[in-house]
């Protein structure tokens, strides 16, 4: 597996190997996970920011979703589809609009920390809400509009064509059933990295912790020179 996320400072190398074997890895061969994602995962576990609930980290730029259990162990990693508009905002009133009524500029997947879980929807039955107020959910990719080619986009090895939804997050049906549904049956916490906003705006506590760690690392280097 391309991930060594058990090595985010909370497990041994042996634990990392065991976790990698147990995790579902659907990421394209050779595709890496960013340092920011790995650092954020480590911070969530170390700070208990998810309060023991399972959590997911979504990287819109890389079109990736990583799912972790409440124990901090990686459950799976996979490509995902995100909102067609580049941006991190939630347009006022967007949740009350029909899909066809949402302006192109507002078809964003918002960035931030969200607490969500399964609940009813008007048109899709029981869904996994990431943020109910903005009507953003995670659901398996369906054929939908054939011209959108969502299954083909999801299967593509490049993240460049994964911006196609109205704001929701799509994953493969297999990953949804095997990992997402089982992990978040009782809810969880969802972290979505920004397109444009800074980490300090999106995850202020994580950004402060990261800055402090980097500052301490710099001080150690300077002392080592004397």
N, C-alpha and C positions, 0 to 999 in steps of 0.2 A: 504494500500500500504506500502511496506517496506521502501519507501523513505519519508523523510520529507524534501525534498530539497527546498521547499518553506521556510523552516526554516534555510536557509543558510545565514541568517542575513538580509534579505530584505523583510520579510513579517511576519505578526502576526500569532499566532497559529490558529486563525480563517481562515486566508488566506490559511494556510497550509492544513487545512481540506478541504476547497473548492477546492484547487488545486488537492489534492489527488483524490477527487471524479471525477474531470474532466479529469484526466490523464489516459492514457492507460497503464496498468501494465501487462506485459506478462512474467515477471521474475518468475522463479520457486519458488514455495512456500517455505518460509524460507530462501531464498537466499538474503544476504545483499549487500548493496552498500558500497564500501570502503570509509574510511574517506578522502582519497586523492581525490576521485571523487567529494565528497560533497564539500570539500574545494576549489577545482578547479572551480566548478560551482559557488560558492559564489564569488570567485575572479573575474571570467569573468563578472558577473553581476555588482559587486561593482566598478570594474575598467573600465567598458564598453569596454572591450577588443574586443568584437565582434562588436562594433560600432553600436549597435542596431539591428544587423542582428540575425536571429535565429542561434542556434549553437547546436552541438552534442558533447558529450564526450564519447569516446570509451575506454573501459578497456579490453585489450586483455587477460590479465591473468584471469579475471573473465568472459570473453566472454560476455560482456554487452555493450549495447548502450543506452545512455540517450539522449533524444531530448528535447530541450528547445526552446520556442518561442523568438521573439525579445524582448519581455517584461521580459524575464528571467523566465517565468513560465514553469514548467515541462509539456511537451506535452505527453511524453510516455517513457517507459523503457522496454527493451526486450533483450532476448539473441541474439547473433550474431555469425556468423562464420567468422574466420579470416585466414590469410595466414598460410600455413602448416609449414613454416620455422620459428623458433624462432629467432627474430632479428628485428632491427629497420631501417636498411639501405635500400637505393634504389640502386639497381644494375645499373650501367651505361648501357644505351641502352635497358633496359628491356621492355620499352614501345613499342619498335619496333619488339619484338619477338612474334611469335605465342605461344599460351599457352603451347603446347607440347615442345617448345624449351626452356622454362625457366628452368634453372637448379634448382634442389630441394632446394639448399641452398639460392636461391634468391627469393623464393616464400614467401616473407615477406610482412606484412602490415606495412608500414613505420610509425614511431612515429613522432609527432610534431603537429604544428598548420598549418592548410591548409584552404585556401579560395577557395570555389568551387561552383558549380551550375550545372544545367542541360545543356546538350549539346549533339551534335551528336557523334555517334561512328560508326566504320566501320562495325561491325557485330551484334550490338544489338540495333540499333536505337537510340532513345534519352535516355540518362542515366544520373544519378546524379554523376558527377565527384567530388570526394574528392580532387584528385590531378591529373590533366590532364597529366602533364609531366611524371608521373610514371604510368599512366593508372590505377589508383586505383579509384574504384567507389563503391557506395552502390547500391545493387540491390536485388530484391526478390529471394529467393532460388527457384531454378528449379530442376527438377529431374536430368537433366544433365547426368552424368555417374552413372548408378544405383549402381555400386559397391562402390561409394563414400558415399552413404547413407546420403546425405546432409540434407534432411528433418528430418530424424531420429536423426541425430546428433543435429540439432537445437532444437528438441523437448526433448532431453535428459536433465534431471535435473542437470547433472554435466557439468562443463565447460571443463573437461579434454579431451573431444572428439570434440571440436569445432574448431580445427586447421586443415583445410582441403582445403582451397581455394588457388588460385595462387597469392593471395595478396588482392583481393577485399573483401569487407564486405558484407555478406549475412544476410538478415533478413527474417522473414516470410512474405509471400505475403500480409497477412492481415495487419500487422504492417506497411509495406511499403506503402500500399494504404491509410490507415487510418491516419498515423502519418507522415512518412517520405516525401511522395510526396507532401502533403498539406503544410507542414512546410517549405520546401526548394524550393518552386516553383520559388522564386526569388533569390535563392542562400543562402549561409550561411557560417559559420565558423566551422571547424571540428578539434577537439582536440583528438589526439590518444595517450594514455599513452604508455610508452616504455616497452619493454620486458627486455632489458639489460641496456640501457643507463640510466643515472641518471635524475631526474627531473630538476636539474640545467642545464644539457645539453639540455634537450628537451623543457622546458618552463622556461627560465632563470628569467623572470620578476616575474612569479608566485612563483618560488622558493625563490627569494629574499624577496618577500612580506611575504611568509610563515615563513621564517627564522626570519624576523623582528618581526612578531606577536608572535612567540614562545619566542623570546628574551625578548620582553616586558612583556609577561606572567611570565617569570622567574623572572624578576625584581620585579614584583608585589608580587610574593610569598616571595621573600627575604625580602622585606620591611614589609610584614605582620608578619614576625617572630620576629621583634624587639619589 
